[in-house]
């Protein structure tokens, strides 16, 4: 006997919303229906394991069939099936109520992965949907249900020999793009490539039913982890630095594998796009609230049924399980790094340059992570040697301690362009570390705040004999009289002609350079934070440099003895150009003039 009726009252507007409002997420219809098929198959297997179903199970395959002529897509499973009463209950009542609730929430805020629409996702693309189902229960009769995208439905007996369910979608004209084999295969691979039962399309299985995270770590090799990384990210040609296998059952369930990727050629990371799965169904790779900010630079996959998917992204921030998962992942990453540091120190040092950006970012954004990882944080000096903080402070204590007994850590942000300053420090037996990423200014500020009696000084904040503040300044004897010092200062300031600059006249012990330019430590750090800052003449002119006139250098008496004012100006311009060179900022027509002037003087010799 054929039954006809209405699914529910006051809900006529749900179908237009499903079809139009959710248009941007249309492709998830196939994920929802295949996930339902997997769920039905799992239930039948569970009943068999409990002895409540004694017939042959078969392979548990789920078949997706595309018929372009009939304009249909069919999802067929060998699962638990439904009786007539169950169709009325689960399709007409529970599934529809769940869809209505989903739409109500979706209208307010996009849900995670648009997950939760369930069976009624079919109407995103279908003008009519049919269900052919046979329950595992021996006395149950196979049933046929159909609905044409409104609240009316029909339910009647049918012929179906095998246990399971076939869902037939009659694709609407507006969604005819889904009558394409490549399109369907792409969607299946995106959402179903790790489903736990075989998914067949066009007679071929498209999924791996046992992804790496479902396996016991002790049974896996390095090659297994690297191969799985290539499977997740086929266009990543660099191998990962290392990986972390996650597996926890309490107080929440979470499995997965996270990879520390290598940075690109510019030393930068792209967001890793960690993939989120729920019971091996792909949900999303937008995990802003699920993993800590700094771990978004990692790659990999996590699977957890305890992450709520039918809530808005904003609601995730206050979810208890999400917070616990966030803390757990951070803890496991720190533990892995500490393990590598203690047990594979050489390999850890070799990987430090590549992974330090992620680690430093983690320290800046998570105090608990910093506390856990602190013993394994490293400095790298210009000689390529690596030290922990404690070991480095011990190394420099004899030479790099200021008048207040602070350990002064001297650093360079560019060993090549700042080589002249590094060499001056090395002549004083000072060691210099390399701090060259955009995240380092706030990071060294963090270290100064966390560690006691430690200061960082950029190698280009002073001459080597003054970079560490002592009780007594190391000064030499000036070769100029007081009146001559005033005159040379006035002449130099007129040549430079920059009101932002300040001038300091001192007889320095270092007589290598007659004229030097330096920025304060604060300005150096601000410059590094501005990743768009350039070191050219325009940017140099806009910075508050201190110009040091070293009156212990013999060039000044020689310049003052020159009778021709024009020649004096040329000499002083040349000194300024040399100072600009030490800042990597002499370019354009000024550089051309400097070269020509140098050649002319050489020709005169």
Residue pairs with C-beta under 8 A, 6 or more apart in sequence:
1 156
1 157
2 154
2 155
2 156
3 154
3 155
3 156
4 152
4 153
4 154
4 155
5 92
5 152
5 153
6 151
6 152
6 153
7 92
7 96
7 147
7 151
7 152
7 153
8 92
8 93
8 96
8 97
8 100
8 151
9 151
11 96
11 100
11 151
12 150
12 151
14 96
14 99
14 100
14 103
14 120
15 123
15 149
15 150
17 103
17 107
18 99
18 103
18 117
18 120
18 121
18 123
18 124
19 123
19 124
19 149
19 172
19 174
21 103
21 106
21 107
22 103
22 106
22 114
22 117
22 124
23 124
25 114
25 124
26 124
26 125
26 175
26 178
27 187
27 190
28 113
28 114
28 115
28 117
28 121
28 124
28 191
29 117
29 121
29 122
29 124
29 125
29 169
30 64
30 73
30 75
30 184
30 187
30 188
30 191
31 115
31 121
31 187
31 191
31 192
31 281
31 282
32 115
32 117
32 118
32 119
32 121
32 122
33 75
33 119
33 121
33 122
33 167
33 169
34 62
34 64
34 75
34 188
34 191
34 192
34 195
34 199
34 281
35 195
35 279
35 281
36 118
36 119
36 167
37 62
37 75
37 76
37 77
37 79
37 165
37 167
38 62
38 77
38 195
38 196
38 197
38 279
38 281
39 79
40 77
40 79
40 80
40 81
40 164
40 165
41 60
41 62
41 77
41 78
41 79
41 80
41 197
42 79
42 196
42 197
43 79
43 80
44 53
44 57
44 60
44 78
44 79
44 80
44 81
44 136
44 163
45 57
45 60
47 53
47 80
47 136
48 54
48 57
53 136
55 136
55 163
57 78
58 78
59 78
59 198
60 78
60 79
60 197
60 198
61 78
61 197
61 198
61 199
61 200
62 75
62 76
62 77
62 78
62 195
62 197
62 198
62 199
62 200
63 74
63 75
63 76
63 200
63 201
64 73
64 74
64 75
64 76
64 184
64 188
64 199
64 200
64 201
65 72
65 73
65 74
65 76
66 72
66 73
66 179
66 181
66 184
66 201
66 202
67 73
67 74
68 179
70 170
71 170
71 171
71 176
71 179
72 168
72 169
72 170
72 171
73 125
73 168
73 169
73 171
73 178
73 179
73 184
74 166
74 167
74 168
74 169
75 166
75 167
75 169
76 164
76 165
76 166
76 167
77 164
77 165
77 166
78 162
78 163
78 164
79 163
79 164
79 165
80 135
80 136
80 163
80 164
81 133
81 134
81 135
81 136
81 140
81 163
81 164
81 165
82 90
82 91
82 131
82 133
82 135
82 143
82 165
83 135
83 137
83 140
83 141
83 143
84 140
84 141
84 143
84 155
86 135
87 131
87 133
87 143
87 145
87 155
88 155
91 119
91 131
91 145
91 153
92 153
95 118
95 119
95 120
96 120
98 116
98 117
98 118
98 120
99 117
99 118
99 119
99 120
99 121
101 310
102 111
102 116
102 117
102 118
102 310
103 117
105 111
105 310
105 311
105 312
106 114
108 312
109 312
109 313
109 314
109 315
110 312
110 313
111 309
111 310
111 311
111 312
111 313
112 276
112 283
112 284
112 307
112 308
112 309
112 310
112 311
112 312
112 313
112 316
113 276
113 283
113 284
113 309
115 278
115 283
115 309
115 310
116 309
116 310
117 124
119 167
122 129
122 167
122 169
123 129
123 149
124 175
125 169
125 171
125 172
125 175
125 178
126 149
126 169
126 170
126 171
126 172
126 175
127 148
127 149
127 170
127 171
127 172
127 173
128 146
128 147
128 148
128 149
128 170
129 146
129 147
129 149
129 167
129 168
129 169
129 170
130 144
130 145
130 146
130 167
130 168
130 170
131 143
131 144
131 145
131 146
131 165
131 166
131 167
131 168
132 142
132 143
132 144
132 158
132 160
132 165
132 166
132 168
133 142
133 143
133 145
133 160
133 164
133 165
133 166
134 140
134 142
134 143
134 160
134 161
134 162
134 163
134 164
134 165
135 163
136 163
141 157
142 157
142 158
142 159
142 160
143 155
143 156
143 157
143 158
144 155
144 156
144 157
144 158
145 153
145 154
145 155
146 153
146 154
147 153
147 154
160 166
171 178
171 179
177 183
178 184
181 202
184 201
185 201
185 202
185 206
188 199
188 201
188 206
188 207
189 206
189 207
190 282
191 281
191 282
192 199
192 206
192 207
192 281
192 282
193 206
193 207
193 208
193 282
194 207
194 208
194 209
194 211
194 277
194 280
194 282
194 301
195 207
195 209
195 280
195 281
196 209
196 210
196 279
196 280
197 209
198 205
198 207
198 209
199 205
199 206
199 207
200 206
208 231
211 228
211 280
211 301
212 220
212 224
212 225
212 228
212 257
213 245
213 246
213 247
213 255
213 256
213 257
213 301
213 302
213 303
214 255
214 280
217 245
217 247
220 245
225 240
225 243
225 257
225 259
226 239
226 240
228 257
229 236
229 239
229 240
229 243
229 259
229 299
230 236
232 275
232 299
232 300
232 301
233 299
236 261
236 299
238 261
238 262
239 262
240 259
240 260
240 261
240 262
240 299
241 259
241 260
241 261
241 262
241 351
241 354
241 355
242 259
242 260
242 336
242 340
242 351
243 257
243 258
243 259
243 260
243 300
244 257
244 258
244 259
244 332
244 333
244 336
245 256
245 257
246 254
246 255
246 256
246 257
246 258
246 302
246 328
246 329
246 332
247 254
247 255
248 254
248 255
248 328
251 324
252 304
252 306
252 321
252 324
252 325
252 328
253 304
253 305
253 306
254 302
254 303
254 304
254 306
254 325
254 328
255 302
255 303
255 304
256 300
256 301
256 302
256 303
256 304
257 300
257 301
258 274
258 295
258 298
258 299
258 300
258 302
258 329
258 333
259 272
259 298
259 299
259 300
260 298
260 351
260 354
260 355
260 358
261 269
261 272
261 297
261 298
261 299
262 354
263 269
263 354
263 357
264 270
267 357
267 437
269 297
269 357
269 358
270 297
271 296
271 297
272 295
272 296
272 297
272 298
272 299
272 300
273 285
273 299
274 285
274 287
274 291
274 295
274 296
274 298
274 299
274 300
274 301
274 302
275 282
275 284
275 285
275 300
275 301
275 302
276 282
276 283
276 284
276 285
276 287
276 290
276 301
276 302
276 303
276 304
276 307
277 283
277 301
277 302
277 303
277 304
278 303
278 304
278 305
278 307
278 309
279 303
279 305
280 303
283 309
287 296
288 296
288 313
289 313
289 314
289 316
289 317
289 322
290 302
290 307
290 316
290 322
290 325
290 326
291 298
291 302
291 326
291 329
292 326
292 329
292 330
292 362
292 365
292 366
292 369
293 361
293 365
294 358
294 361
294 362
294 364
294 365
294 366
294 369
295 329
295 330
295 333
295 358
295 362
297 357
297 358
297 361
298 333
298 358
302 329
304 325
306 321
306 325
307 316
307 319
307 321
307 322
307 325
308 315
308 316
308 319
308 321
308 322
311 319
316 322
327 368
330 362
330 366
330 368
330 369
331 372
333 362
333 369
334 369
334 372
334 373
335 372
337 348
337 359
337 373
337 376
338 372
338 373
338 375
338 376
340 347
340 348
340 351
340 376
341 348
341 375
341 376
342 376
348 376
349 378
349 386
352 378
352 380
352 386
353 380
356 378
356 437
357 437
357 439
359 373
359 377
360 437
360 439
360 440
360 443
361 439
362 369
362 370
362 373
363 369
363 370
363 373
363 374
363 377
363 443
363 446
364 439
364 442
364 443
364 446
370 446
370 450
374 389
374 450
375 388
376 388
377 388
377 389
378 386
378 387
378 388
379 386
379 387
379 388
379 389
379 392
379 409
379 433
380 386
380 433
380 434
381 387
381 431
381 432
381 433
381 434
382 412
382 415
382 422
382 431
382 432
382 433
382 434
387 395
389 447
389 451
389 454
392 409
392 433
393 407
393 454
395 431
396 407
396 408
396 409
396 430
396 431
397 407
399 428
399 429
399 430
399 431
400 407
400 408
400 409
400 410
400 430
400 431
400 468
401 407
401 408
401 468
402 408
402 455
402 468
402 469
402 470
403 469
403 470
403 471
404 453
405 453
406 453
406 454
406 455
407 453
407 454
407 455
408 455
408 456
408 457
408 467
408 468
409 433
409 444
409 454
409 455
409 456
409 457
410 425
410 430
410 431
410 432
410 433
410 456
410 457
410 458
410 459
410 467
410 468
411 432
411 433
411 434
411 435
411 444
411 456
411 457
411 458
411 459
412 418
412 421
412 422
412 432
412 433
412 434
412 435
412 436
412 458
412 459
412 460
413 435
413 436
413 440
413 458
413 524
413 528
414 436
414 584
415 422
415 434
415 436
417 535
417 584
418 459
418 460
420 582
421 459
421 460
421 464
421 582
422 432
422 459
424 463
424 464
424 510
424 512
425 431
425 432
425 459
425 464
425 467
426 432
427 464
428 464
428 465
430 464
430 467
430 468
432 459
435 444
435 456
438 528
438 529
438 531
440 528
441 525
441 526
441 528
441 529
442 529
444 456
444 525
445 525
447 454
447 456
448 454
448 455
448 456
456 521
457 467
457 468
457 521
458 519
458 521
458 524
458 525
459 467
460 518
460 519
460 524
460 583
461 467
461 518
461 519
461 520
461 521
461 524
462 518
463 508
463 510
463 513
463 516
463 518
463 548
464 510
465 474
465 508
465 509
465 510
466 473
466 474
466 508
474 509
475 506
475 507
475 508
475 509
476 507
476 508
476 509
476 511
476 552
477 507
477 552
478 485
478 507
478 551
478 552
479 507
479 551
479 552
479 553
479 554
479 556
479 557
480 488
480 551
480 556
480 557
480 560
484 556
484 557
484 560
485 505
485 549
485 551
486 505
487 560
488 505
488 549
488 551
488 556
488 559
488 560
489 503
489 505
489 549
491 568
491 569
491 572
492 503
492 515
492 547
492 549
492 572
492 575
492 576
493 501
493 503
493 547
495 569
495 572
495 573
495 576
496 547
496 576
498 541
498 545
500 541
500 542
500 543
500 544
500 545
501 544
501 545
501 546
501 547
502 544
502 545
502 546
502 547
503 546
503 547
503 549
504 546
504 547
504 548
504 549
505 549
505 551
506 548
506 549
506 550
506 551
507 550
507 551
507 552
508 548
508 550
508 552
509 552
510 550
511 550
511 552
511 553
511 554
513 550
513 553
513 578
513 579
513 582
514 549
514 550
514 553
514 555
514 556
514 575
515 547
515 548
515 549
515 550
515 575
515 576
515 578
515 579
516 547
516 548
516 550
516 579
516 582
517 545
517 546
517 547
517 548
517 579
517 580
517 582
517 583
518 545
518 546
518 548
519 527
519 543
519 544
519 545
519 546
520 544
520 546
523 543
523 544
527 533
527 543
533 539
535 583
535 584
535 585
536 585
536 587
537 580
537 585
537 586
537 587
537 588
537 590
539 585
540 580
540 583
540 585
547 579
549 556
555 571
555 575
559 568
559 571
559 572
560 568
562 568
562 571
570 597
573 597
574 594
574 597
574 598
577 586
577 590
577 594
580 586
580 590
586 594
